[in-house]
Structures are given as C-alpha cells and as structure tokens.
Amino acid sequence: MGSMAPLGLVAGMALGFAGYFGGFGAFLLVAALGAIGFVAGRLLDGDLEPGDFFRSRDRYRDDRRR
C-alpha cells in the first residue's frame, strides 16, 4: 500500500471545509460518514471481519493469557 499522507490530507481538507461552511454539525457528519466508509472499505478488502466488532473484551483477555 502506498503512502497514506495524501489520503489524510484530503480527508482533513474535507473536514475543514465541512466545518467552515457547514458548522460543527456538518463536521461531525462528514467525520462519521468517513469513518463508516473506512470501516466498510476494510471489510470489503478483507482486512477486518464483522466478528471483530462483536467479541467481548473478557474473551480477548482470556485468549491473551494463554
């Protein structure tokens, strides 16, 4: 994968424009939709699995101790 800096720059600019022209509500909406899009992209790429979001923390801690 290439450098993530240009993508971060574009995301920051989009959030900046949303905050400047639309206010804080628009900033939050753009940030939330960006996060949803990021997670959806990771799921489609196979980097994440839906079960990763639903595992309990206790189970994770038990697996680490073994």
Secondary structure as GFF3:
##gff-version 3
##sequence-region A 1 66
A	DSSP	alpha_helix	5	45	.	.	.	ID=ss1
A	DSSP	three_ten_helix	50	53	.	.	.	ID=ss2
A	DSSP	alpha_helix	57	65	.	.	.	ID=ss3
###
